[in-house]
């Protein structure tokens, strides 16, 4: 079996000869990419409780325990860039949110921002970034977002690629959405700062 065929079939045992140069990203191509299994959702809930994140069903409120041992970050909005330059898009997406790291690969975030179509948006997302290339963590974010034309601004699900560059005190989360249904493609950078 050729090395390319082995990689496509998920064979992580294939190796590159030491005298050949490995193409950039080849290590990432050998890694297995999959979504978390549904049976692991209970585990995610347990991790969230351990991270000091709870939801009171009766009050409909999400609570963050700021005394938790897990990292807490202040999200301060985003900058976005749209491929359709003739649209009246808001590309300075001011907002505020809280991101709580659950472990080295996952986090939960809630917040608000002024979206690209000048509407108020509220979000709740789960970040999963298990892959690393140098200082960049790669993965996805999944959750709910409001304020867009779909369903008249009601909450809609989202599943987006995510690249994170996280330092000791500051971080940036990057995502891109391809053009579809006449909508512009967009890339966004959301900034955050760590609480003490």
ROSE-4610 file (N, C-alpha, C; in Angstrom, 1 decimal, always signed):
// ROSE-4610
residu = [X/X/X/X/X/X/X/X/X/X/X/X/X/X/X/X/X/X/X/X/X/X/X/X/X/X/X/X/X/X/X/X/X/X/X/X/X/X/X/X/X/X/X/X/X/X/X/X/X/X/X/X/X/X/X/X/X/X/X/X/X/X/X/X/X/X/X/X/X/X/X/X/X/X/X/X/X/X/X/X/X/X/X/X/X/X/X/X/X/X/X/X/X/X/X/X/X/X/X/X/X/X/X/X/X/X/X/X/X/X/X/X/X/X/X/X/X/X/X/X/X/X/X/X/X/X/X/X/X/X/X/X/X/X/X/X/X/X/X/X/X/X/X/X/X/X/X/X/X/X/X/X/X/X/X/X/X/X/X/X/X/X/X/X/X/X/X/X/X/X/X/X/X/X/X/X/X/X/X/X/X/X/X/X/X/X/X/X/X/X/X/X/X/X/X/X/X/X/X/X/X/X/X/X/X/X/X/X/X/X/X/X/X/X/X/X/X/X/X/X/X/X/X/X/X/X/X/X/X/X/X/X/X/X/X/X/X/X/X/X/X/X/X/X/X/X/X/X/X/X/X/X/X/X/X/X/X/X/X/X/X/X/X/X/X/X/X/X/X/X/X/X/X/X/X/X/X/X/X/X/X/X/X/X/X/X/X/X/X/X/X/X/X/X/X/X/X/X/X/X/X/X/X/X/X/X/X/X/X/X/X/X/X/X/X/X/X/X/X/X/X/X/X/X/X/X/X/X/X/X/X/X/X/X/X/X/X/X/X/X/X/X/X/X/X/X/X/X/X/X/X/X/X/X/X/X/X/X/X/X/X/X/X/X/X/X/X/X/X/X/X/X/X/X/X/X/X/X/X/X/X/X/X/X/X/X/X/X/X/X/X/X/X/X/X/X/X/X/X/X/X/X/X/X/X/X/X/X/X/X/X/X/X/X/X/X/X/X/X/X/X/X/X/X/X/X/X/X/X/X/X/X/X/X/X/X/X/X/X/X/X/X/X/X/X/X/X/X/X/X/X/X/X/X/X/X/X/X/X/X/X/X/X/X/X/X/X/X/X/X/X/X/X/X/X/X/X/X/X/X/X/X/X/X/X/X/X/X/X/X/X/X/X/X/X/X/X/X/X/X/X/X/X/X/X/X/X/X/X/X/X/X/X/X/X/X/X/X/X/X/X/X/X/X/X/X/X/X/X/X/X/X/X/X/X/X/X/X/X/X/X/X/X/X/X/X/X/X/X/X/X/X/X/X/X/X/X/X/X/X/X/X/X/X/X/X/X/X/X/X/X/X/X/X/X/X/X/X/X/X/X/X/X/X/X/X/X/X]
num = [1/1/1/2/2/2/3/3/3/4/4/4/5/5/5/6/6/6/7/7/7/8/8/8/9/9/9/10/10/10/11/11/11/12/12/12/13/13/13/14/14/14/15/15/15/16/16/16/17/17/17/18/18/18/19/19/19/20/20/20/21/21/21/22/22/22/23/23/23/24/24/24/25/25/25/26/26/26/27/27/27/28/28/28/29/29/29/30/30/30/31/31/31/32/32/32/33/33/33/34/34/34/35/35/35/36/36/36/37/37/37/38/38/38/39/39/39/40/40/40/41/41/41/42/42/42/43/43/43/44/44/44/45/45/45/46/46/46/47/47/47/48/48/48/49/49/49/50/50/50/51/51/51/52/52/52/53/53/53/54/54/54/55/55/55/56/56/56/57/57/57/58/58/58/59/59/59/60/60/60/61/61/61/62/62/62/63/63/63/64/64/64/65/65/65/66/66/66/67/67/67/68/68/68/69/69/69/70/70/70/71/71/71/72/72/72/73/73/73/74/74/74/75/75/75/76/76/76/77/77/77/78/78/78/79/79/79/80/80/80/81/81/81/82/82/82/83/83/83/84/84/84/85/85/85/86/86/86/87/87/87/88/88/88/89/89/89/90/90/90/91/91/91/92/92/92/93/93/93/94/94/94/95/95/95/96/96/96/97/97/97/98/98/98/99/99/99/100/100/100/101/101/101/102/102/102/103/103/103/104/104/104/105/105/105/106/106/106/107/107/107/108/108/108/109/109/109/110/110/110/111/111/111/112/112/112/113/113/113/114/114/114/115/115/115/116/116/116/117/117/117/118/118/118/119/119/119/120/120/120/121/121/121/122/122/122/123/123/123/124/124/124/125/125/125/126/126/126/127/127/127/128/128/128/129/129/129/130/130/130/131/131/131/132/132/132/133/133/133/134/134/134/135/135/135/136/136/136/137/137/137/138/138/138/139/139/139/140/140/140/141/141/141/142/142/142/143/143/143/144/144/144/145/145/145/146/146/146/147/147/147/148/148/148/149/149/149/150/150/150/151/151/151/152/152/152/153/153/153/154/154/154/155/155/155/156/156/156/157/157/157/158/158/158/159/159/159/160/160/160/161/161/161/162/162/162/163/163/163/164/164/164/165/165/165/166/166/166/167/167/167/168/168/168/169/169/169/170/170/170/171/171/171/172/172/172/173/173/173/174/174/174/175/175/175/176/176/176/177/177/177/178/178/178/179/179/179/180/180/180/181/181/181/182/182/182/183/183/183/184/184/184/185/185/185/186/186/186/187/187/187/188/188/188/189/189/189/190/190/190/191/191/191/192/192/192/193/193/193/194/194/194/195/195/195/196/196/196]
x = [+0.8/+0.0/+0.9/+0.5/+1.3/+1.1/+2.1/+2.0/+0.8/+0.4/-0.7/-2.0/-2.1/-3.3/-3.4/-2.2/-2.2/-2.7/-2.3/-2.8/-4.3/-4.8/-6.2/-7.0/-6.5/-7.2/-6.9/-6.2/-6.0/-4.9/-4.0/-2.9/-1.8/-1.8/-0.8/+0.6/+0.7/+1.9/+2.9/+2.4/+3.2/+4.2/+5.5/+6.5/+7.2/+7.7/+8.5/+9.9/+10.6/+12.0/+12.8/+13.8/+14.6/+15.3/+15.6/+16.4/+15.4/+14.1/+13.1/+12.6/+12.3/+11.8/+10.3/+9.7/+8.3/+7.6/+6.5/+5.7/+5.1/+5.0/+4.3/+2.9/+2.5/+1.2/+1.0/+2.1/+2.0/+1.7/+2.2/+1.9/+0.4/-0.1/-1.5/-2.4/-2.0/-2.7/-2.8/-1.8/-1.8/-2.6/-3.1/-3.9/-5.3/-6.0/-7.4/-8.3/-9.2/-10.1/-11.5/-12.1/-13.5/-14.2/-15.5/-16.3/-16.4/-16.6/-16.8/-18.1/-18.0/-19.1/-20.3/-21.5/-22.6/-22.6/-22.1/-22.0/-21.0/-20.2/-19.2/-19.8/-21.1/-21.7/-21.9/-22.2/-22.3/-21.0/-19.9/-18.5/-18.2/-18.7/-18.5/-19.2/-20.4/-21.2/-20.5/-19.9/-19.1/-17.9/-17.2/-16.0/-16.4/-17.6/-18.1/-18.3/-18.9/-19.2/-17.9/-16.9/-15.6/-14.9/-15.2/-14.6/-15.3/-16.3/-17.1/-18.1/-18.7/-19.7/-21.0/-22.0/-23.3/-24.5/-25.6/-26.8/-27.9/-28.6/-29.8/-31.0/-31.7/-32.8/-34.0/-34.3/-35.4/-35.3/-34.1/-33.8/-33.4/-33.0/-32.5/-31.2/-30.3/-29.1/-27.9/-26.8/-25.6/-24.7/-24.0/-23.1/-21.7/-20.8/-19.3/-18.7/-18.1/-17.5/-16.1/-15.9/-14.6/-13.5/-13.8/-12.7/-12.2/-12.8/-12.4/-10.9/-10.3/-8.9/-8.6/-9.7/-9.5/-9.4/-8.7/-8.5/-9.8/-10.0/-11.1/-10.6/-11.2/-10.8/-11.9/-11.6/-12.5/-12.4/-13.5/-13.5/-14.0/-13.3/-13.6/-14.0/-14.7/-15.2/-14.2/-14.5/-13.8/-13.6/-12.7/-12.6/-13.0/-13.7/-14.0/-13.7/-13.6/-13.3/-14.2/-15.0/-15.9/-15.4/-15.6/-15.1/-15.9/-17.1/-17.9/-17.7/-16.9/-16.6/-17.6/-18.6/-19.7/-20.8/-20.8/-21.9/-21.6/-22.7/-22.6/-22.3/-21.2/-20.9/-20.2/-20.6/-19.9/-18.7/-17.6/-16.4/-15.6/-16.2/-15.7/-16.7/-16.7/-17.7/-17.5/-17.8/-17.6/-18.5/-18.0/-18.8/-18.0/-18.6/-18.0/-18.5/-17.6/-18.0/-17.0/-17.3/-16.5/-16.2/-14.9/-14.5/-13.9/-14.3/-13.7/-13.1/-11.8/-11.1/-11.5/-11.9/-12.3/-11.1/-10.3/-9.0/-8.1/-7.0/-6.1/-6.7/-7.7/-8.3/-9.7/-10.3/-11.7/-12.0/-13.1/-13.5/-15.0/-15.6/-17.0/-17.0/-17.8/-17.9/-19.3/-19.6/-20.9/-20.6/-21.5/-21.2/-22.1/-21.8/-22.5/-21.6/-22.0/-21.3/-22.3/-21.9/-22.6/-22.2/-23.1/-22.7/-22.4/-22.1/-21.8/-22.9/-24.2/-25.3/-26.0/-25.1/-25.5/-26.6/-26.7/-27.6/-27.0/-27.7/-27.2/-27.1/-26.0/-25.9/-25.4/-26.1/-25.7/-25.3/-24.3/-23.8/-23.4/-23.5/-23.0/-22.3/-21.0/-20.2/-19.3/-19.0/-18.1/-16.9/-15.7/-14.5/-13.7/-13.4/-12.6/-11.4/-10.2/-9.0/-7.9/-8.0/-7.1/-5.8/-5.7/-4.5/-3.7/-2.4/-1.4/-0.4/-0.2/+0.9/+1.7/+2.8/+3.6/+2.7/+2.5/+1.7/+0.2/-0.2/-1.6/-2.3/-3.4/-4.3/-5.4/-5.8/-6.8/-7.9/-9.1/-10.3/-11.5/-12.6/-13.9/-14.6/-15.6/-16.5/-17.9/-18.7/-20.1/-21.0/-22.2/-23.0/-24.2/-24.7/-25.9/-25.6/-26.2/-25.9/-27.3/-27.5/-28.7/-28.4/-29.4/-29.2/-29.0/-29.1/-28.9/-30.2/-30.3/-31.5/-32.2/-31.4/-32.0/-33.0/-34.2/-35.2/-35.5/-35.4/-35.8/-35.0/-33.7/-32.9/-32.9/-33.8/-33.9/-32.5/-32.3/-31.0/-30.9/-29.8/-29.5/-28.2/-28.0/-26.8/-25.7/-24.5/-23.3/-22.2/-21.5/-20.3/-19.3/-18.2/-17.2/-15.8/-14.9/-13.5/-12.9/-11.9/-11.3/-9.8/-9.1/-7.7/-7.4/-6.7/-6.4/-4.9/-4.5/-3.2/-3.3/-2.8/-3.0/-1.7/-1.5/-0.3/-0.7/+0.2/+0.0/-1.1/-1.2/-2.2/-3.2/-2.9/-3.8/-3.9/-5.0/-5.2/-6.0/-6.0/-6.9/-7.4/-8.7/-9.4/-9.8/-9.4/-9.7/-10.6/-11.6/-12.5/-12.8/-13.2/-13.6/-14.9/-15.8/-17.0/-17.0/-17.2/-17.2/-18.5/-18.4/-19.6/-20.6/-21.9/-23.0/-24.3/-25.2/-26.5/-26.5/-25.5/-25.4/-24.8/-24.5/-23.8/-22.3/-21.7/-20.3/-19.5/-18.4/-17.4/-16.9/-16.5/-16.0/-15.0/-14.0/-13.0/-13.0/-12.9/-13.0/-11.9/-11.5/-10.5/-11.1/-11.3/-11.9/-10.7/-10.7/-9.6/-10.0/-9.1/-9.4/-8.2/-8.5/-7.5/-7.8/-6.8/-6.9/-7.1/-8.1/-8.4/-7.3/-6.9/-6.0/-6.8]
y = [-1.2/+0.0/+1.2/+2.2/+3.4/+4.2/+5.1/+5.9/+6.8/+7.4/+8.2/+7.4/+6.2/+5.4/+5.0/+4.8/+4.4/+5.6/+6.8/+8.0/+8.2/+8.0/+8.2/+7.2/+6.0/+5.0/+5.1/+6.1/+6.3/+5.5/+4.9/+4.1/+5.0/+5.1/+6.0/+5.4/+4.1/+3.4/+3.7/+4.2/+4.5/+5.6/+5.5/+6.5/+7.0/+8.2/+8.7/+8.3/+8.0/+7.6/+8.8/+8.5/+9.6/+10.5/+10.0/+10.8/+11.6/+11.5/+12.3/+13.4/+14.6/+15.7/+15.5/+15.6/+15.5/+16.8/+16.7/+17.9/+18.5/+19.9/+20.6/+20.0/+19.8/+19.3/+17.8/+17.1/+15.6/+14.9/+15.4/+14.9/+15.0/+16.2/+16.4/+15.5/+15.2/+14.3/+12.9/+12.5/+11.2/+11.0/+12.1/+12.0/+11.7/+11.1/+10.7/+11.9/+12.3/+13.4/+12.8/+13.1/+12.6/+13.5/+13.6/+14.4/+13.5/+14.2/+13.5/+12.6/+11.4/+10.5/+10.9/+10.6/+11.1/+10.6/+9.4/+8.8/+9.6/+10.4/+11.2/+12.6/+12.9/+14.1/+14.2/+13.0/+13.0/+13.3/+12.8/+13.1/+14.6/+15.2/+16.7/+17.4/+17.0/+17.6/+17.5/+16.3/+16.2/+17.1/+17.2/+18.1/+19.5/+19.9/+21.3/+21.6/+20.6/+20.8/+20.9/+20.0/+20.0/+21.4/+22.0/+23.3/+24.5/+24.2/+25.2/+25.9/+25.2/+25.7/+24.9/+25.6/+24.9/+25.6/+24.9/+25.5/+25.2/+26.3/+26.2/+26.2/+25.0/+24.9/+25.7/+25.8/+26.5/+28.0/+28.6/+30.0/+30.3/+29.2/+29.4/+30.2/+30.0/+30.8/+29.8/+30.3/+29.6/+30.3/+29.5/+30.1/+29.6/+30.6/+30.3/+30.6/+29.6/+29.7/+30.3/+31.6/+32.2/+31.8/+31.0/+30.5/+29.1/+28.6/+27.3/+27.3/+26.1/+25.9/+26.0/+26.0/+26.1/+27.5/+27.7/+29.0/+29.7/+30.9/+31.7/+32.9/+33.1/+34.2/+35.1/+36.4/+37.4/+37.6/+37.4/+37.6/+39.0/+39.7/+41.1/+41.4/+40.6/+40.9/+40.3/+40.7/+40.1/+41.1/+40.8/+41.5/+40.5/+40.9/+39.9/+40.5/+39.7/+40.1/+39.3/+40.0/+39.3/+39.4/+38.3/+38.2/+39.2/+39.4/+40.3/+41.7/+42.5/+43.8/+44.9/+44.6/+45.5/+45.5/+44.6/+44.5/+45.5/+45.8/+46.7/+45.9/+45.2/+44.3/+45.1/+44.8/+45.2/+44.3/+44.9/+44.0/+44.3/+45.1/+45.4/+44.9/+43.6/+43.0/+43.1/+44.2/+44.5/+43.5/+43.1/+42.2/+41.9/+41.0/+40.5/+39.1/+38.3/+37.0/+36.4/+35.2/+34.4/+33.1/+32.7/+31.3/+30.6/+29.5/+28.7/+27.4/+27.3/+26.1/+24.9/+23.8/+22.6/+21.7/+21.6/+20.9/+21.5/+20.8/+21.4/+21.4/+20.5/+20.4/+21.0/+21.4/+21.8/+23.0/+23.7/+24.9/+25.2/+26.0/+26.4/+27.9/+28.5/+30.0/+30.4/+31.6/+32.2/+33.7/+34.4/+35.8/+36.5/+37.7/+38.6/+39.4/+39.6/+40.5/+41.1/+42.2/+42.8/+42.1/+41.4/+40.6/+41.4/+40.7/+41.3/+42.0/+41.6/+42.2/+43.2/+43.7/+44.8/+44.4/+43.1/+42.6/+42.1/+42.1/+41.6/+40.0/+39.5/+38.0/+37.5/+36.5/+35.8/+34.4/+33.9/+32.5/+31.7/+30.4/+29.4/+28.4/+28.2/+27.2/+26.3/+25.2/+24.2/+24.2/+24.4/+24.4/+23.1/+22.5/+21.2/+21.3/+21.4/+21.7/+20.6/+19.4/+18.3/+18.2/+19.0/+18.9/+20.1/+19.9/+21.1/+21.0/+22.2/+22.4/+23.6/+23.4/+24.5/+25.1/+26.4/+27.1/+27.1/+26.6/+26.6/+25.3/+25.5/+24.4/+24.4/+23.2/+23.1/+22.2/+22.5/+21.7/+22.4/+22.4/+22.9/+23.6/+24.3/+24.8/+24.5/+24.1/+23.7/+24.4/+24.8/+25.4/+26.1/+27.1/+27.8/+29.3/+30.0/+31.4/+32.1/+33.3/+34.0/+35.2/+35.9/+37.2/+37.1/+35.9/+35.9/+35.6/+35.8/+35.8/+34.4/+33.3/+32.0/+31.9/+31.4/+31.3/+32.6/+33.7/+35.0/+35.5/+35.1/+35.5/+34.6/+33.5/+32.6/+31.8/+31.1/+30.3/+29.3/+29.2/+28.2/+27.5/+26.2/+25.5/+26.0/+25.9/+26.2/+25.1/+24.8/+23.9/+24.5/+25.1/+25.8/+25.3/+25.4/+25.1/+26.1/+25.7/+26.6/+26.5/+27.6/+27.6/+28.6/+28.1/+28.9/+29.1/+30.3/+30.6/+31.2/+30.5/+30.9/+31.1/+32.3/+32.6/+32.5/+32.9/+32.9/+33.8/+35.0/+36.0/+36.4/+36.2/+36.6/+35.4/+35.5/+34.5/+35.1/+34.4/+34.7/+33.4/+33.4/+32.3/+32.7/+31.8/+32.1/+31.1/+31.6/+30.7/+31.3/+30.5/+30.9/+30.1/+30.8/+30.2/+30.4/+29.3/+29.5/+30.2/+30.7/+31.4/+30.3/+30.5/+29.6/+30.3/+29.9/+30.5/+32.0/+32.5/+33.9/+34.7/+34.1/+34.8/+34.9/+35.9/+36.1/+35.1/+34.7/+34.0/+35.0/+34.5/+35.4/+34.7/+35.4/+34.9/+35.9/+35.3/+36.2/+35.8/+36.8/+36.7/+37.2/+36.3/+36.8/+36.8/+37.9/+38.1/+37.8/+37.3/+37.1/+37.3/+37.6/+37.8/+37.0/+36.5/+35.6/+36.4/+35.9/+36.4/+35.9/+36.6/+36.1/+35.2]
z = [+0.0/+0.0/+0.0/-0.8/-0.9/+0.4/+0.7/+1.9/+1.8/+0.6/+0.5/+0.8/+0.3/+0.5/+2.0/+2.6/+4.1/+4.9/+4.5/+5.2/+5.1/+3.8/+3.6/+4.4/+4.6/+5.4/+6.9/+7.3/+8.7/+9.3/+8.5/+9.0/+9.5/+10.9/+11.5/+11.7/+11.3/+11.5/+10.3/+9.2/+8.1/+8.5/+8.1/+8.4/+7.2/+7.3/+6.2/+6.4/+5.3/+5.4/+6.0/+6.8/+7.4/+6.4/+5.2/+4.3/+3.4/+3.6/+2.8/+3.8/+3.2/+3.9/+4.0/+5.2/+5.4/+5.0/+4.2/+3.8/+5.0/+5.0/+6.1/+6.3/+7.5/+7.8/+7.7/+7.3/+7.2/+8.5/+9.6/+10.9/+11.2/+10.9/+11.1/+10.3/+9.0/+8.1/+8.7/+9.4/+10.0/+11.2/+11.8/+13.0/+12.6/+13.5/+13.2/+13.6/+12.7/+13.0/+13.2/+14.3/+14.5/+15.6/+15.5/+16.5/+17.8/+18.9/+20.1/+20.0/+20.6/+20.5/+21.4/+21.0/+21.8/+23.2/+23.4/+24.8/+25.7/+25.0/+25.8/+26.3/+25.9/+26.3/+27.8/+28.4/+29.9/+30.5/+29.9/+30.4/+30.3/+29.2/+29.0/+30.1/+30.5/+31.5/+32.9/+33.1/+34.4/+34.4/+33.2/+33.1/+33.4/+32.9/+33.1/+34.6/+35.2/+36.7/+37.4/+37.1/+37.7/+37.4/+36.3/+35.9/+36.6/+37.3/+38.0/+37.2/+36.2/+35.3/+35.6/+36.0/+36.3/+35.7/+35.4/+34.8/+35.7/+36.2/+37.0/+36.1/+36.0/+35.0/+35.5/+36.8/+37.3/+37.0/+37.2/+36.9/+35.5/+34.8/+33.4/+33.4/+34.4/+34.5/+34.5/+33.8/+33.7/+34.7/+35.6/+36.6/+36.5/+36.6/+36.5/+37.9/+38.5/+39.8/+39.5/+39.8/+39.5/+40.4/+41.4/+42.3/+41.9/+40.7/+40.2/+39.9/+39.9/+39.6/+38.1/+37.3/+35.8/+35.3/+34.2/+33.6/+33.2/+33.5/+33.1/+32.2/+31.1/+30.1/+29.9/+29.7/+29.3/+27.8/+27.0/+25.6/+25.3/+24.4/+24.2/+22.8/+22.2/+20.8/+19.8/+18.5/+17.4/+16.2/+15.3/+14.0/+13.0/+11.9/+10.9/+9.5/+8.5/+7.2/+6.2/+5.4/+4.5/+3.0/+2.3/+0.9/+0.0/+0.3/-0.5/+0.1/-0.6/-0.1/-0.4/-1.2/-1.5/-0.5/+0.4/+1.4/+2.5/+3.3/+4.4/+5.7/+5.7/+6.9/+8.0/+9.2/+10.4/+10.6/+10.5/+10.7/+12.0/+12.9/+14.2/+15.2/+15.5/+16.3/+17.8/+18.3/+19.7/+20.6/+21.7/+22.5/+23.8/+24.6/+25.8/+26.1/+26.7/+27.0/+28.0/+28.5/+29.4/+28.8/+28.8/+28.3/+29.5/+29.8/+30.9/+30.3/+30.6/+30.1/+31.0/+30.3/+31.0/+31.3/+30.2/+30.3/+29.1/+28.8/+27.8/+26.4/+26.2/+24.8/+24.7/+25.8/+25.6/+26.6/+26.1/+26.9/+26.6/+27.4/+27.2/+27.3/+26.4/+26.3/+26.2/+26.8/+26.6/+26.5/+25.7/+25.6/+24.6/+24.2/+23.4/+22.4/+21.2/+20.3/+19.3/+18.7/+17.6/+16.3/+15.6/+14.5/+13.2/+12.2/+10.9/+10.2/+10.6/+10.0/+11.0/+11.9/+12.8/+13.8/+14.1/+15.1/+16.3/+17.5/+18.7/+18.6/+19.0/+19.0/+20.4/+20.9/+22.1/+21.7/+22.4/+22.0/+23.2/+23.0/+24.0/+23.2/+23.4/+22.5/+23.4/+22.8/+23.4/+22.4/+22.9/+22.0/+22.3/+21.2/+21.3/+20.3/+20.9/+20.1/+20.4/+19.9/+20.3/+19.5/+18.5/+17.6/+17.7/+17.6/+17.7/+16.6/+16.0/+15.1/+15.7/+16.3/+16.9/+18.0/+18.0/+19.0/+18.7/+17.6/+17.2/+17.5/+18.2/+18.5/+17.5/+17.0/+15.9/+16.4/+15.9/+16.3/+15.8/+16.6/+16.2/+17.4/+17.1/+18.1/+17.7/+18.7/+18.4/+19.5/+19.1/+20.1/+19.5/+20.1/+19.6/+19.6/+18.6/+18.4/+17.9/+18.3/+18.0/+17.1/+16.6/+15.9/+14.4/+13.8/+12.3/+11.6/+10.3/+9.6/+9.7/+9.8/+9.9/+11.1/+10.9/+11.9/+12.6/+11.9/+12.4/+13.6/+13.7/+14.8/+16.0/+16.0/+17.0/+17.1/+18.2/+18.3/+17.2/+16.6/+15.6/+16.0/+15.6/+15.9/+15.0/+15.5/+14.7/+15.0/+13.9/+14.0/+13.1/+13.6/+12.9/+13.2/+12.2/+12.5/+13.4/+14.2/+15.2/+15.2/+15.2/+15.4/+16.6/+17.6/+18.8/+19.0/+19.2/+19.7/+21.0/+22.0/+23.4/+24.2/+24.7/+25.5/+26.9/+27.8/+29.2/+29.7/+29.1/+29.5/+28.4/+27.1/+26.0/+25.0/+24.2/+23.2/+22.1/+20.9/+19.8/+19.3/+19.0/+18.4/+17.0/+16.0/+14.6/+14.0/+13.1/+12.4/+11.1/+10.2/+8.8/+8.4/+7.7/+7.2/+5.7/+5.0/+3.5/+3.0/+1.8/+1.2/+0.9/+1.2/+0.8/+0.8/-0.1/-0.2/-0.4/-1.2/-1.5/-0.4/+0.8/+1.9/+1.6/+2.1/+2.0/+2.8/+2.3/+3.2/+4.2/+5.4/+6.4/+7.3/+7.7/+8.7/+9.8/+11.0/+12.2/+13.2/+14.0/+15.0/+16.3/+17.3/+18.6/+19.6/+20.4/+21.4/+22.8/+23.6/+25.0/+25.9/+27.2/+28.2/+29.4/+30.1/+31.2/+32.5/+33.3/+34.6/+35.5/+36.6/+37.6/+38.6]
